[in-house]
Amino acid sequence: MTTATLNGSCPECETGLTVPPVVPGETLSCPECMLTLRVEDVTDGRLSLRMVAVQLRDWGQ
Ligand SMILES: [Zn+2]
């Protein structure tokens, strides 16, 4: 039986996150602080997340 979801917490605001299965290297967005988080590792259904600097797009303003 595989784990249907993975759990982790935002390193910035410590909001608990439950996400569908991801693999290291994928990125998620924290719903609370909107930071982009990269999955560093997945261990036993637990995510290790690291905030990444987001390159803001130039929207042509
Ligand atoms: Zn957060």
N, CA, C, O and the ligand as a Tripos MOL2 file, in Angstrom:
@<TRIPOS>MOLECULE
protein
  245   243    62     0     0
PROTEIN
NO_CHARGES

@<TRIPOS>ATOM
      1 N           0.8510   -1.1940    0.0000 N.3       1 MET1
      2 CA          0.0000    0.0000    0.0000 C.3       1 MET1
      3 C           0.8860    1.2420    0.0000 C.2       1 MET1
      4 O           1.8340    1.3620    0.7750 O.2       1 MET1
      5 N           0.5490    2.1360   -0.8740 N.am      2 THR2
      6 CA          1.3430    3.3530   -0.9550 C.3       2 THR2
      7 C           0.6460    4.4920   -0.2310 C.2       2 THR2
      8 O          -0.5680    4.4840   -0.0270 O.2       2 THR2
      9 N           1.4330    5.4420    0.1400 N.am      3 THR3
     10 CA          0.9020    6.6010    0.8340 C.3       3 THR3
     11 C           0.2000    7.5150   -0.1590 C.2       3 THR3
     12 O           0.7750    7.8950   -1.1790 O.2       3 THR3
     13 N          -1.0250    7.8620    0.1390 N.am      4 ALA4
     14 CA         -1.7960    8.6740   -0.7860 C.3       4 ALA4
     15 C          -1.3940   10.1320   -0.7460 C.2       4 ALA4
     16 O          -1.4430   10.8370   -1.7540 O.2       4 ALA4
     17 N          -1.0020   10.5660    0.4170 N.am      5 THR5
     18 CA         -0.5850   11.9600    0.5390 C.3       5 THR5
     19 C           0.6860   12.0490    1.3690 C.2       5 THR5
     20 O           1.0560   11.1250    2.0940 O.2       5 THR5
     21 N           1.3280   13.1790    1.2370 N.am      6 LEU6
     22 CA          2.5400   13.4420    2.0000 C.3       6 LEU6
     23 C           2.2960   14.6490    2.8860 C.2       6 LEU6
     24 O           1.4980   15.5320    2.5690 O.2       6 LEU6
     25 N           2.9960   14.6630    3.9900 N.am      7 ASN7
     26 CA          2.8350   15.7660    4.9290 C.3       7 ASN7
     27 C           4.1530   16.4780    5.1540 C.2       7 ASN7
     28 O           5.2280   15.8790    5.1610 O.2       7 ASN7
     29 N           4.0260   17.7610    5.3350 N.am      8 GLY8
     30 CA          5.2000   18.5530    5.6350 C.3       8 GLY8
     31 C           4.7350   19.8500    6.2510 C.2       8 GLY8
     32 O           3.5400   20.0640    6.4550 O.2       8 GLY8
     33 N           5.6800   20.7080    6.5430 N.am      9 SER9
     34 CA          5.2870   22.0090    7.0500 C.3       9 SER9
     35 C           6.1490   23.0840    6.4130 C.2       9 SER9
     36 O           7.3150   22.8680    6.0850 O.2       9 SER9
     37 N           5.5480   24.2300    6.2520 N.am     10 CYS10
     38 CA          6.2260   25.3480    5.6380 C.3      10 CYS10
     39 C           7.3440   25.8320    6.5590 C.2      10 CYS10
     40 O           7.0990   26.0940    7.7360 O.2      10 CYS10
     41 N           8.5520   25.9520    6.0460 N.am     11 PRO11
     42 CA          9.6590   26.4070    6.8950 C.3      11 PRO11
     43 C           9.5220   27.8720    7.3050 C.2      11 PRO11
     44 O          10.1840   28.3270    8.2370 O.2      11 PRO11
     45 N           8.6790   28.5880    6.6190 N.am     12 GLU12
     46 CA          8.5150   29.9950    6.9250 C.3      12 GLU12
     47 C           7.4190   30.2360    7.9590 C.2      12 GLU12
     48 O           7.6590   30.8600    8.9930 O.2      12 GLU12
     49 N           6.2290   29.7450    7.6800 N.am     13 CYS13
     50 CA          5.0970   30.0470    8.5640 C.3      13 CYS13
     51 C           4.6230   28.8230    9.3460 C.2      13 CYS13
     52 O           3.7030   28.9130   10.1590 O.2      13 CYS13
     53 N           5.2630   27.6770    9.0920 N.am     14 GLU14
     54 CA          4.9730   26.4480    9.8220 C.3      14 GLU14
     55 C           3.5620   25.9160    9.6360 C.2      14 GLU14
     56 O           3.0690   25.1150   10.4310 O.2      14 GLU14
     57 N           2.9330   26.3720    8.5850 N.am     15 THR15
     58 CA          1.6450   25.8030    8.2310 C.3      15 THR15
     59 C           1.8200   24.3540    7.7900 C.2      15 THR15
     60 O           2.7140   24.0390    7.0040 O.2      15 THR15
     61 N           0.9790   23.4960    8.2900 N.am     16 GLY16
     62 CA          1.0350   22.1060    7.8820 C.3      16 GLY16
     63 C           0.5100   21.9430    6.4700 C.2      16 GLY16
     64 O          -0.5360   22.4860    6.1150 O.2      16 GLY16
     65 N           1.2350   21.2000    5.6820 N.am     17 LEU17
     66 CA          0.8600   20.9940    4.2940 C.3      17 LEU17
     67 C           0.6120   19.5210    4.0440 C.2      17 LEU17
     68 O           1.3850   18.6650    4.4740 O.2      17 LEU17
     69 N          -0.4710   19.2370    3.3470 N.am     18 THR18
     70 CA         -0.7390   17.8810    2.8980 C.3      18 THR18
     71 C          -0.8640   17.9290    1.3870 C.2      18 THR18
     72 O          -1.7110   18.6290    0.8330 O.2      18 THR18
     73 N          -0.0130   17.1790    0.7480 N.am     19 VAL19
     74 CA          0.0420   17.2620   -0.7080 C.3      19 VAL19
     75 C          -0.0090   15.8810   -1.3250 C.2      19 VAL19
     76 O           0.3060   14.8880   -0.6690 O.2      19 VAL19
     77 N          -0.4050   15.8170   -2.5850 N.am     20 PRO20
     78 CA         -0.3160   14.5510   -3.2980 C.3      20 PRO20
     79 C           1.1500   14.1510   -3.4450 C.2      20 PRO20
     80 O           2.0420   14.9830   -3.2820 O.2      20 PRO20
     81 N           1.3980   12.8830   -3.7510 N.am     21 PRO21
     82 CA          2.7910   12.4300   -3.8530 C.3      21 PRO21
     83 C           3.6040   13.2890   -4.8130 C.2      21 PRO21
     84 O           3.1950   13.5640   -5.9410 O.2      21 PRO21
     85 N           4.7560   13.6990   -4.3290 N.am     22 VAL22
     86 CA          5.6850   14.4680   -5.1380 C.3      22 VAL22
     87 C           7.0560   13.8140   -5.0170 C.2      22 VAL22
     88 O           7.2800   12.9390   -4.1810 O.2      22 VAL22
     89 N           7.9350   14.2490   -5.8460 N.am     23 VAL23
     90 CA          9.2960   13.7280   -5.7850 C.3      23 VAL23
     91 C          10.2450   14.8810   -5.4950 C.2      23 VAL23
     92 O           9.9360   16.0370   -5.7840 O.2      23 VAL23
     93 N          11.4060   14.5610   -4.9210 N.am     24 PRO24
     94 CA         12.3820   15.6130   -4.6570 C.3      24 PRO24
     95 C          12.6940   16.3970   -5.9270 C.2      24 PRO24
     96 O          12.8790   15.8360   -7.0070 O.2      24 PRO24
     97 N          12.7440   17.7050   -5.7570 N.am     25 GLY25
     98 CA         13.0130   18.5670   -6.9010 C.3      25 GLY25
     99 C          11.7750   19.3080   -7.3590 C.2      25 GLY25
    100 O          11.8690   20.3480   -8.0100 O.2      25 GLY25
    101 N          10.6050   18.7680   -7.0160 N.am     26 GLU26
    102 CA          9.3790   19.4680   -7.3710 C.3      26 GLU26
    103 C           9.1820   20.6630   -6.4450 C.2      26 GLU26
    104 O           9.7590   20.7330   -5.3600 O.2      26 GLU26
    105 N           8.3710   21.5790   -6.8880 N.am     27 THR27
    106 CA          8.0940   22.7460   -6.0680 C.3      27 THR27
    107 C           6.6110   22.8180   -5.7360 C.2      27 THR27
    108 O           5.7500   22.3700   -6.4940 O.2      27 THR27
    109 N           6.3520   23.3970   -4.5780 N.am     28 LEU28
    110 CA          4.9880   23.5890   -4.0880 C.3      28 LEU28
    111 C           4.8530   25.0400   -3.6830 C.2      28 LEU28
    112 O           5.8430   25.7440   -3.4850 O.2      28 LEU28
    113 N           3.6220   25.4740   -3.5630 N.am     29 SER29
    114 CA          3.3940   26.8000   -3.0230 C.3      29 SER29
    115 C           2.6930   26.6760   -1.6930 C.2      29 SER29
    116 O           1.7150   25.9390   -1.5670 O.2      29 SER29
    117 N           3.1800   27.3820   -0.7120 N.am     30 CYS30
    118 CA          2.5120   27.4080    0.5710 C.3      30 CYS30
    119 C           1.2280   28.2080    0.4230 C.2      30 CYS30
    120 O           1.2600   29.3480   -0.0390 O.2      30 CYS30
    121 N           0.0890   27.6220    0.8120 N.am     31 PRO31
    122 CA         -1.1860   28.3270    0.6690 C.3      31 PRO31
    123 C          -1.3130   29.4960    1.6400 C.2      31 PRO31
    124 O          -2.1480   30.3810    1.4550 O.2      31 PRO31
    125 N          -0.4910   29.4890    2.6570 N.am     32 GLU32
    126 CA         -0.5940   30.5010    3.6950 C.3      32 GLU32
    127 C           0.2480   31.7440    3.3800 C.2      32 GLU32
    128 O          -0.2560   32.8660    3.3780 O.2      32 GLU32
    129 N           1.5220   31.5230    3.1170 N.am     33 CYS33
    130 CA          2.4020   32.6700    2.8840 C.3      33 CYS33
    131 C           2.8040   32.8060    1.4210 C.2      33 CYS33
    132 O           3.5240   33.7320    1.0480 O.2      33 CYS33
    133 N           2.3340   31.8740    0.5970 N.am     34 MET34
    134 CA          2.5490   31.9310   -0.8440 C.3      34 MET34
    135 C           3.9970   31.7540   -1.2750 C.2      34 MET34
    136 O           4.3440   32.0000   -2.4300 O.2      34 MET34
    137 N           4.8260   31.3320   -0.3550 N.am     35 LEU35
    138 CA          6.2100   31.0710   -0.7290 C.3      35 LEU35
    139 C           6.2800   29.8500   -1.6270 C.2      35 LEU35
    140 O           5.4500   28.9450   -1.5480 O.2      35 LEU35
    141 N           7.2720   29.8480   -2.4650 N.am     36 THR36
    142 CA          7.5540   28.6610   -3.2580 C.3      36 THR36
    143 C           8.5170   27.7790   -2.4820 C.2      36 THR36
    144 O           9.5740   28.2220   -2.0320 O.2      36 THR36
    145 N           8.1310   26.5350   -2.3380 N.am     37 LEU37
    146 CA          8.9180   25.5830   -1.5610 C.3      37 LEU37
    147 C           9.3660   24.4480   -2.4590 C.2      37 LEU37
    148 O           8.5860   23.9210   -3.2530 O.2      37 LEU37
    149 N          10.6110   24.0840   -2.3280 N.am     38 ARG38
    150 CA         11.1050   22.9630   -3.1030 C.3      38 ARG38
    151 C          11.2130   21.7370   -2.2160 C.2      38 ARG38
    152 O          11.6490   21.8040   -1.0670 O.2      38 ARG38
    153 N          10.8050   20.6240   -2.7860 N.am     39 VAL39
    154 CA         10.9040   19.3590   -2.0570 C.3      39 VAL39
    155 C          12.3490   18.9000   -2.0830 C.2      39 VAL39
    156 O          12.8920   18.5630   -3.1350 O.2      39 VAL39
    157 N          12.9590   18.8910   -0.9180 N.am     40 GLU40
    158 CA         14.3510   18.4700   -0.8120 C.3      40 GLU40
    159 C          14.4480   16.9580   -0.6700 C.2      40 GLU40
    160 O          15.3360   16.3130   -1.2270 O.2      40 GLU40
    161 N          13.5190   16.4220    0.0830 N.am     41 ASP41
    162 CA         13.5830   14.9990    0.3690 C.3      41 ASP41
    163 C          12.2050   14.5170    0.7990 C.2      41 ASP41
    164 O          11.3970   15.2840    1.3220 O.2      41 ASP41
    165 N          11.9590   13.2570    0.5750 N.am     42 VAL42
    166 CA         10.7230   12.6470    1.0550 C.3      42 VAL42
    167 C          11.1080   11.4140    1.8470 C.2      42 VAL42
    168 O          11.6890   10.4710    1.3100 O.2      42 VAL42
    169 N          10.7840   11.4300    3.1120 N.am     43 THR43
    170 CA         11.1540   10.3170    3.9720 C.3      43 THR43
    171 C           9.9400    9.8330    4.7340 C.2      43 THR43
    172 O           9.4020   10.5390    5.5870 O.2      43 THR43
    173 N           9.5070    8.6020    4.4130 N.am     44 ASP44
    174 CA          8.4540    7.9880    5.1850 C.3      44 ASP44
    175 C           7.1930    8.8460    5.2410 C.2      44 ASP44
    176 O           6.5530    8.9660    6.2860 O.2      44 ASP44
    177 N           6.8500    9.4350    4.1090 N.am     45 GLY45
    178 CA          5.6320   10.2400    4.0380 C.3      45 GLY45
    179 C           5.7860   11.6620    4.5480 C.2      45 GLY45
    180 O           4.8240   12.4280    4.6100 O.2      45 GLY45
    181 N           7.0090   11.9950    4.9100 N.am     46 ARG46
    182 CA          7.2790   13.3390    5.4280 C.3      46 ARG46
    183 C           8.0800   14.1130    4.3900 C.2      46 ARG46
    184 O           9.0150   13.5860    3.7880 O.2      46 ARG46
    185 N           7.7060   15.3480    4.1940 N.am     47 LEU47
    186 CA          8.4300   16.1780    3.2410 C.3      47 LEU47
    187 C           9.4630   17.0410    3.9500 C.2      47 LEU47
    188 O           9.2120   17.5930    5.0210 O.2      47 LEU47
    189 N          10.6100   17.1410    3.3340 N.am     48 SER48
    190 CA         11.5660   18.1620    3.7450 C.3      48 SER48
    191 C          11.4630   19.2770    2.7130 C.2      48 SER48
    192 O          11.7390   19.0810    1.5300 O.2      48 SER48
    193 N          11.0660   20.4300    3.1790 N.am     49 LEU49
    194 CA         10.8380   21.5420    2.2660 C.3      49 LEU49
    195 C          11.8230   22.6640    2.5160 C.2      49 LEU49
    196 O          12.2560   22.9150    3.6400 O.2      49 LEU49
    197 N          12.1520   23.3150    1.4410 N.am     50 ARG50
    198 CA         13.0810   24.4290    1.5400 C.3      50 ARG50
    199 C          12.5360   25.5680    0.7010 C.2      50 ARG50
    200 O          12.1250   25.3720   -0.4430 O.2      50 ARG50
    201 N          12.5360   26.7360    1.2690 N.am     51 MET51
    202 CA         12.0210   27.8550    0.5020 C.3      51 MET51
    203 C          13.0090   28.2270   -0.5970 C.2      51 MET51
    204 O          14.2240   28.1840   -0.4060 O.2      51 MET51
    205 N          12.4790   28.5810   -1.7090 N.am     52 VAL52
    206 CA         13.3320   28.9730   -2.8200 C.3      52 VAL52
    207 C          13.0040   30.4030   -3.2230 C.2      52 VAL52
    208 O          11.8680   30.8610   -3.0960 O.2      52 VAL52
    209 N          13.9950   31.0720   -3.6960 N.am     53 ALA53
    210 CA         13.7920   32.4300   -4.1730 C.3      53 ALA53
    211 C          13.0330   32.3710   -5.4910 C.2      53 ALA53
    212 O          13.4180   31.6750   -6.4310 O.2      53 ALA53
    213 N          11.9800   33.0990   -5.5230 N.am     54 VAL54
    214 CA         11.1520   33.1130   -6.7270 C.3      54 VAL54
    215 C          11.6170   34.2360   -7.6330 C.2      54 VAL54
    216 O          11.7900   35.3820   -7.2170 O.2      54 VAL54
    217 N          11.8050   33.8710   -8.8520 N.am     55 GLN55
    218 CA         12.1370   34.8970   -9.8260 C.3      55 GLN55
    219 C          10.8320   35.4880  -10.3340 C.2      55 GLN55
    220 O          10.0590   34.8370  -11.0370 O.2      55 GLN55
    221 N          10.6170   36.7090   -9.9680 N.am     56 LEU56
    222 CA          9.3830   37.3510  -10.3890 C.3      56 LEU56
    223 C           9.4170   37.6520  -11.8740 C.2      56 LEU56
    224 O          10.4100   38.1250  -12.4280 O.2      56 LEU56
    225 N           8.3110   37.3610  -12.4750 N.am     57 ARG57
    226 CA          8.2360   37.6210  -13.9060 C.3      57 ARG57
    227 C           8.0020   39.0940  -14.1600 C.2      57 ARG57
    228 O           7.3380   39.7970  -13.3980 O.2      57 ARG57
    229 N           8.5560   39.5110  -15.2230 N.am     58 ASP58
    230 CA          8.3120   40.8690  -15.6820 C.3      58 ASP58
    231 C           7.0190   40.8260  -16.4950 C.2      58 ASP58
    232 O           6.9700   40.2470  -17.5800 O.2      58 ASP58
    233 N           6.0180   41.4260  -15.9690 N.am     59 TRP59
    234 CA          4.7190   41.3630  -16.6310 C.3      59 TRP59
    235 C           4.5650   42.4210  -17.7100 C.2      59 TRP59
    236 O           3.4850   42.5810  -18.2790 O.2      59 TRP59
    237 N           5.6160   43.1270  -17.9860 N.am     60 GLY60
    238 CA          5.5850   44.0630  -19.0890 C.3      60 GLY60
    239 C           4.9500   45.3920  -18.7560 C.2      60 GLY60
    240 O           4.4780   46.1140  -19.6340 O.2      60 GLY60
    241 N           4.9460   45.7030  -17.4730 N.am     61 GLN61
    242 CA          4.3760   46.9970  -17.0740 C.3      61 GLN61
    243 C           5.2710   48.1480  -17.4990 C.2      61 GLN61
    244 O           4.9480   49.3080  -17.2460 O.2      61 GLN61
    245 ZN          4.1290   29.2750    4.5280 Zn       62 ZN62
@<TRIPOS>BOND
     1     1     2 1
     2     2     3 1
     3     3     4 2
     4     3     5 am
     5     5     6 1
     6     6     7 1
     7     7     8 2
     8     7     9 am
     9     9    10 1
    10    10    11 1
    11    11    12 2
    12    11    13 am
    13    13    14 1
    14    14    15 1
    15    15    16 2
    16    15    17 am
    17    17    18 1
    18    18    19 1
    19    19    20 2
    20    19    21 am
    21    21    22 1
    22    22    23 1
    23    23    24 2
    24    23    25 am
    25    25    26 1
    26    26    27 1
    27    27    28 2
    28    27    29 am
    29    29    30 1
    30    30    31 1
    31    31    32 2
    32    31    33 am
    33    33    34 1
    34    34    35 1
    35    35    36 2
    36    35    37 am
    37    37    38 1
    38    38    39 1
    39    39    40 2
    40    39    41 am
    41    41    42 1
    42    42    43 1
    43    43    44 2
    44    43    45 am
    45    45    46 1
    46    46    47 1
    47    47    48 2
    48    47    49 am
    49    49    50 1
    50    50    51 1
    51    51    52 2
    52    51    53 am
    53    53    54 1
    54    54    55 1
    55    55    56 2
    56    55    57 am
    57    57    58 1
    58    58    59 1
    59    59    60 2
    60    59    61 am
    61    61    62 1
    62    62    63 1
    63    63    64 2
    64    63    65 am
    65    65    66 1
    66    66    67 1
    67    67    68 2
    68    67    69 am
    69    69    70 1
    70    70    71 1
    71    71    72 2
    72    71    73 am
    73    73    74 1
    74    74    75 1
    75    75    76 2
    76    75    77 am
    77    77    78 1
    78    78    79 1
    79    79    80 2
    80    79    81 am
    81    81    82 1
    82    82    83 1
    83    83    84 2
    84    83    85 am
    85    85    86 1
    86    86    87 1
    87    87    88 2
    88    87    89 am
    89    89    90 1
    90    90    91 1
    91    91    92 2
    92    91    93 am
    93    93    94 1
    94    94    95 1
    95    95    96 2
    96    95    97 am
    97    97    98 1
    98    98    99 1
    99    99   100 2
   100    99   101 am
   101   101   102 1
   102   102   103 1
   103   103   104 2
   104   103   105 am
   105   105   106 1
   106   106   107 1
   107   107   108 2
   108   107   109 am
   109   109   110 1
   110   110   111 1
   111   111   112 2
   112   111   113 am
   113   113   114 1
   114   114   115 1
   115   115   116 2
   116   115   117 am
   117   117   118 1
   118   118   119 1
   119   119   120 2
   120   119   121 am
   121   121   122 1
   122   122   123 1
   123   123   124 2
   124   123   125 am
   125   125   126 1
   126   126   127 1
   127   127   128 2
   128   127   129 am
   129   129   130 1
   130   130   131 1
   131   131   132 2
   132   131   133 am
   133   133   134 1
   134   134   135 1
   135   135   136 2
   136   135   137 am
   137   137   138 1
   138   138   139 1
   139   139   140 2
   140   139   141 am
   141   141   142 1
   142   142   143 1
   143   143   144 2
   144   143   145 am
   145   145   146 1
   146   146   147 1
   147   147   148 2
   148   147   149 am
   149   149   150 1
   150   150   151 1
   151   151   152 2
   152   151   153 am
   153   153   154 1
   154   154   155 1
   155   155   156 2
   156   155   157 am
   157   157   158 1
   158   158   159 1
   159   159   160 2
   160   159   161 am
   161   161   162 1
   162   162   163 1
   163   163   164 2
   164   163   165 am
   165   165   166 1
   166   166   167 1
   167   167   168 2
   168   167   169 am
   169   169   170 1
   170   170   171 1
   171   171   172 2
   172   171   173 am
   173   173   174 1
   174   174   175 1
   175   175   176 2
   176   175   177 am
   177   177   178 1
   178   178   179 1
   179   179   180 2
   180   179   181 am
   181   181   182 1
   182   182   183 1
   183   183   184 2
   184   183   185 am
   185   185   186 1
   186   186   187 1
   187   187   188 2
   188   187   189 am
   189   189   190 1
   190   190   191 1
   191   191   192 2
   192   191   193 am
   193   193   194 1
   194   194   195 1
   195   195   196 2
   196   195   197 am
   197   197   198 1
   198   198   199 1
   199   199   200 2
   200   199   201 am
   201   201   202 1
   202   202   203 1
   203   203   204 2
   204   203   205 am
   205   205   206 1
   206   206   207 1
   207   207   208 2
   208   207   209 am
   209   209   210 1
   210   210   211 1
   211   211   212 2
   212   211   213 am
   213   213   214 1
   214   214   215 1
   215   215   216 2
   216   215   217 am
   217   217   218 1
   218   218   219 1
   219   219   220 2
   220   219   221 am
   221   221   222 1
   222   222   223 1
   223   223   224 2
   224   223   225 am
   225   225   226 1
   226   226   227 1
   227   227   228 2
   228   227   229 am
   229   229   230 1
   230   230   231 1
   231   231   232 2
   232   231   233 am
   233   233   234 1
   234   234   235 1
   235   235   236 2
   236   235   237 am
   237   237   238 1
   238   238   239 1
   239   239   240 2
   240   239   241 am
   241   241   242 1
   242   242   243 1
   243   243   244 2
@<TRIPOS>SUBSTRUCTURE
     1 MET1         2 RESIDUE 1 A MET
     2 THR2         6 RESIDUE 1 A THR
     3 THR3        10 RESIDUE 1 A THR
     4 ALA4        14 RESIDUE 1 A ALA
     5 THR5        18 RESIDUE 1 A THR
     6 LEU6        22 RESIDUE 1 A LEU
     7 ASN7        26 RESIDUE 1 A ASN
     8 GLY8        30 RESIDUE 1 A GLY
     9 SER9        34 RESIDUE 1 A SER
    10 CYS10       38 RESIDUE 1 A CYS
    11 PRO11       42 RESIDUE 1 A PRO
    12 GLU12       46 RESIDUE 1 A GLU
    13 CYS13       50 RESIDUE 1 A CYS
    14 GLU14       54 RESIDUE 1 A GLU
    15 THR15       58 RESIDUE 1 A THR
    16 GLY16       62 RESIDUE 1 A GLY
    17 LEU17       66 RESIDUE 1 A LEU
    18 THR18       70 RESIDUE 1 A THR
    19 VAL19       74 RESIDUE 1 A VAL
    20 PRO20       78 RESIDUE 1 A PRO
    21 PRO21       82 RESIDUE 1 A PRO
    22 VAL22       86 RESIDUE 1 A VAL
    23 VAL23       90 RESIDUE 1 A VAL
    24 PRO24       94 RESIDUE 1 A PRO
    25 GLY25       98 RESIDUE 1 A GLY
    26 GLU26      102 RESIDUE 1 A GLU
    27 THR27      106 RESIDUE 1 A THR
    28 LEU28      110 RESIDUE 1 A LEU
    29 SER29      114 RESIDUE 1 A SER
    30 CYS30      118 RESIDUE 1 A CYS
    31 PRO31      122 RESIDUE 1 A PRO
    32 GLU32      126 RESIDUE 1 A GLU
    33 CYS33      130 RESIDUE 1 A CYS
    34 MET34      134 RESIDUE 1 A MET
    35 LEU35      138 RESIDUE 1 A LEU
    36 THR36      142 RESIDUE 1 A THR
    37 LEU37      146 RESIDUE 1 A LEU
    38 ARG38      150 RESIDUE 1 A ARG
    39 VAL39      154 RESIDUE 1 A VAL
    40 GLU40      158 RESIDUE 1 A GLU
    41 ASP41      162 RESIDUE 1 A ASP
    42 VAL42      166 RESIDUE 1 A VAL
    43 THR43      170 RESIDUE 1 A THR
    44 ASP44      174 RESIDUE 1 A ASP
    45 GLY45      178 RESIDUE 1 A GLY
    46 ARG46      182 RESIDUE 1 A ARG
    47 LEU47      186 RESIDUE 1 A LEU
    48 SER48      190 RESIDUE 1 A SER
    49 LEU49      194 RESIDUE 1 A LEU
    50 ARG50      198 RESIDUE 1 A ARG
    51 MET51      202 RESIDUE 1 A MET
    52 VAL52      206 RESIDUE 1 A VAL
    53 ALA53      210 RESIDUE 1 A ALA
    54 VAL54      214 RESIDUE 1 A VAL
    55 GLN55      218 RESIDUE 1 A GLN
    56 LEU56      222 RESIDUE 1 A LEU
    57 ARG57      226 RESIDUE 1 A ARG
    58 ASP58      230 RESIDUE 1 A ASP
    59 TRP59      234 RESIDUE 1 A TRP
    60 GLY60      238 RESIDUE 1 A GLY
    61 GLN61      242 RESIDUE 1 A GLN
    62 ZN62       245 GROUP 0 **** ****
